[in-house]
Amino acid sequence: MASGGSAIPLLRRVEGCVGQENARRRAHPCSRTFHCAPSQEGNRTFYISFQGTDYLLHSPSFVSWAIHQSLTKLTSAPIHFNKTRIAPTPSGFLHVGNILSFSITAALARKHGAKILLRIDDLDRARVNQEYLTDIFDTLRFLGIPWDEGSRNADDFEARFSQMHRMQLYNDALEQLAASGFVFACTCSRKQLIEAGNCVCLNKQIPLNTPEASWRLRTDQAATLRVKNYDGAIIQAPLPAEMESFVVRKKDGFPAYQLTSIIDDLFYGIDLIVRGEDLWASTLAQIQLAAMMGKATFSNTVFYHHPLLLEGDGKKLSKSAGSTSVRYLRQEGRSVADVFGLISALLMLPEKANNWQQLAGFILS
């Protein structure tokens, strides 16, 4: 770990500050993350994840200090990136968690001379909604979050940038995986997957052209995967158990997210990926999948996994949580400064941000 020298003192301060009676550890898949959120309004409780361990804290002042200290250690690399992206899905209204991610992405892009692509993932056709698609553009413009490439409005997106226009690229990649023997057909129902804990079709030799069968990857759980981290570290980790035999083609015949994300990032020349810490397992899955597809250049991509904004129960904010959507906040008469002030409060930052530049500046300066 590149930052190992600074991690030990910070970890000790975490434990020393809260004491054993106020600390609760639980496993976390990402080894370089830091997040916190209040879980109760009256009795304020905060979760922090650092170096793979989560802590339950009862010290707002320490949380403010720790958030600032840990995240500012990740911004010293004076290198140039070509392009990064913000990649919302039109399956719900954008919420403050999305805005945190987009703000960090925009700030890192401006810091390192990278262009920002607006990449909208719309292959989950059953969940795509025109109102949600329009909301992406409305919210980005309302908050002043910039992008340099990609569609400018919903009509432009449908005409030129929808993932439907790249179906041939996805299908070519799927056929290559099939020809190489890297995939197998799975006919398990959701109930069977829950009961068995995983797919049981690996050795059944079900024909790939079986109707309503998904394609799963023959993953290598013993392989050591290498992730180029934004702070310069090379993180080595195995594929998490949760990603064993993950789906690359869904039962409806559409390519799955892990494959399309790789193809799109390579197609658009993305070399810096900024995403939430909850996608750490996906990062490892994509690195293994890219190697199996022969996409060697994907291994040069640099990743920054940012902290999450959590709900009161410690769970990630979801698009179903309407009260945190920017659309809801706007309907309630909230201003741009109010939105970023809310994010600042949830992160317990030492100062209140009024716009995306200030929010990212407090985190990355």
N, C-alpha and C positions, 0 to 999 in steps of 0.2 A: 504494500500500500504506500503510495507516494506520500500521503499525508500522515503516515503512522506516527511521526514524531510529535505532531500536535494533537493527535487523537487521544493519546493516553491521558494527558492532563485534563482535557475536556471531559473525558469519561469519568475520571475521578471526581471532578467537580460536580458532575451530575449526581453521582452517588452520594458524595459528601453533602451536597446541598439538601437533598430531599430525605436522606436517611433511609435505612432499610424498611422501616414501617410504612413509608410512603412511596416505595418503589415497587413496581411490578413488571417483571420482564416477560416478554413473549416473543416468539420467533418472528422474524421478518425476512422476506426473500432478498431484499436489496441491501447490499453491504455499505452503500454510500448514500444514505438518505437521512433527512431530518425533518420532522413535521410536528406540529402541535395544534391543538384546538381545544376550546373550552367544551366540556361535556355536560356541565350543569351551570345554570345561570346563577343560582344562589350559592352553591358550594363549588367554586370554580376548580375544575380539574383539567389537567393538560397531559396530552400524550406526546412523547418525544421519541423518535426513532433515530438511533445513531450507531454506526458501525454494526448493523445487523441486530441491534437490541432495542426494544421499545421500553420506555419508562413512563410510568404514571406519576405526574408531578403535581404538587400543590403549591407552586411558587410562581405567580405571574411575573414577578420582577426577574426571576432567574430565566424564565422562558424567553422574555424579551431579549435578555443578554445572550442567551445561548443560540437563539434563532439567528441573530445578527452575526455572532462570532462564527458559527459553523458555515453559513452560506457564503460569507465573504472570503473564506479560504479557497473557494472554488473558481476564482475569477482572474487568476494571475497570468494565464497563458497568453503571450503576445503573438498569436498566430492568426493567419488569414483563413477564413472559410469561404467557399464559393456560394453555397446556398443552404438555407434551412427552410422549414415549412411549419405552418400551422394547419392542422388537419382535423377540423370538426366534422361531425356526422349530422345530417339533417334528420335526426330522430328525436329531437327535443329542443327546447329553447336553451340557448347558451346561458350558463350559470357562472357564478363568481369563481368557481374552481377553474373553468375554462379560461376566464380572463386572467387569472394568475399565470397560467401556463403561457398564454399568448403574450403577456407582458414580458415575461422572462425571455421568451423566444425573440421578441422584437429587440429587446435590449442587447442580447448576445449578438444578434445579427448586426446591429449598428456598431457594436464594440469591435467586431472582427471583420467588418467590411463585406458581410454576406447579404445576398438578396433574400427576400422572404417570399416564399410561394404560398398562396392560399390553395390548399389541396383539400377538397371536400370528398369524403368517402361515402358514396351513395349506392353501394352494391346491395345493401340490405333493403331490397326494394319494398318488402312488406312494411318496413318502418319509415321509409322516406315520406316526408310530408312537405308539400309546397310551402306551407306557412313556416315550418322550421327552416327551410332553405332560405327563404327571404329574411328570416330573423338573423341569420349569420351575417349578412351584409349590413342590415340595419344596425345591429349591435356593434359591429366593428367600427362603423362610421360614427356612431353616437359616441363611442369611447375614444375615438381617434387612434385606434390601433392600426398601424400601417401594414400594407403588403405591396410587393413590387411586381409579382407575376401571378397569373391565374385569372379567374373570371372576375368581372366587375359587378355583375348582378346575376339574378337567378336565370334569366333567359340566356345570357352569355354562357353561364355554366352548362346548361342543358345542351346548348348548341356546340360547344367546343371542348369542355373540360370534364364532363361526366365520365366516371369510370367505365360506363358502357362503351365509350369510344376506344377503350384499351382492352376489350375482351379478348381480342386475338392474341395479344401479348400474354395475358394470363393463361389462356388455353394452351398456347405453345409451351409455356413453362410446365403446366400440368402434364402434357403429353410427354415431355422430356423426363419428368419424374417417373411416369408410368413405364416408359421404355427402359429406364435404368433399374426398374424393380424396386424403387424407393417408396412406393405407396401400396396400400392394400385396401380392399373394399370392406366397409363396415355397415351392417344392417341393424345394429343395436338400436333399440328404442331408447328414449330418454329414461324411462323407468328401468330398463335393463342396465343402462350405464350407472344409474344411481345404486342399484342393488349390487352390481358386480364391482363397483369402484373404478372400473375402467373398461375399455373395449375388450371383448373376448374373441374378436374375429381375426386376430393377427395371423394365426396358422390355419385358418379354415379354407384358404384359397378360393374365396368367393370371387367370381368374375368381376372385373372392374366395370363392365357394362351392365351390371345388375341394376334394374330400375330402383330408384329411391335409395341408393346406397351412397354413403359418403366415402370420400377417399381420405385415408389417414396416412401420416408419414411413419415410416419405419425408423423411429428415432434411435439414436445411440445414447443411452443413458450414462454410459461410462466415459464418454468423451469429455475432455476439458475444453471449454469454450473461452475465448479471449474477447473481452470487451474493452475498447479504447475509451477511457473515461475523459471527460472534459478537463479535469485537473491534471492530465498527463499520465495518470496511472493506467496500467494494463490490469484489469480485473479478470482473474481466472476463476471460472465456476462451472459446475456441471449443469446439465439441463434439469430444471426442477421436476420433481415427480408429477406435478400437476400438468406438465406439458408433454408427458409421455404419449406417443402416438397421436399427436394433435391433428386436427382436421385441416386439410388443405383444399378440399372441394366439398361443398355442402351437399346435402341430399337433393336439393333443388337443382343441382348441376352448376351453381355459381361458385366461383373461386372464393376461398375463405380469406379473412383479413390478413393472416400472417403472410400469405403468399402475395396478395395484391399490394400490401404495404411495401414489401421489398421491391417488387417490379416497378411500382410508382416512384419510389425514392431513387432507384437507378435510372429510370427513364428521365426524370427531371434533374438529375445531377446533384442530389442532396448529399452533403458531406457532414452536416451537423444536425443531429436529431435531438430535439428537446421534448421530453415527455414526462409524465407523472411517474412517481416511484412505483405505482401499482402495475406498471407495464414492464417492470424488470424481467419477469418471466418471459414476456413476449420478446424482449430484446434478445435473450439467450436463444429462444426458439427460432427467431429470424436469422440469427447468425449461423445456427446449424443448418437451417433450411437453405440459406443462400449458398453455403458451401456445397450442399448436395445438388443444387441446381447449377453449380459451376460458376456462380457469380462471385468471383474472388474479390472484386473491387469493393463489395459491400463490407468486407472485413476492415476496410480503412475508414469507415464511417465513425465519427466521434459522437458519443452519447452524453447527454446531461439529463439525469433523472432528478426532477425537482420535487420539493415537498408538496403534500396534498393539503387541501382544506377539508376538514372532516366535520361531519355532523355531530350533534350532541352525544350520540351513542358510540362515537369513535369510528363510524363508517364513512367511507368516501362519499362526498356530495354526488348526488345523482341528478339526472335531468328530470326525474319525477318529483324532485324537491322544488316545487314551484316557487316557494318564497325566496329562494336564492337565485332565481333566474333574473337576468338583467331586464328582461321584458316586464316581469312583475314589479321590479323595483322602479322602473320608469312609469308604470301605470300608477304607482303609489306616489309619484311626484318626486322621486329621488333624482339627484343630479349626478353628473359624472364624478364629481368630488365625493359624493355620498357612496357611490359604488366602490371606489378605491379606498375610501375610508373604512368601509365595512371589511374589505379584504385585509387591510392593515390591522384592524382590531382582531380579526380571527387569527392572524399570524402573531399577534402581540408584538408588533414592531414598535420600536421606541418612538417613532414619529408617525403621524397620519399622512398618508399619501393622497394627493388630489388628482393624479393622473397616472397613466401607465409608466411614464418616464420616472416619476418620483418613486413609485412602488418598486420598480426594478432597481432604481438607484439605491434605495435603502437596503435592498437585498444583496446587490452585487458590488456596491462601491467598496 
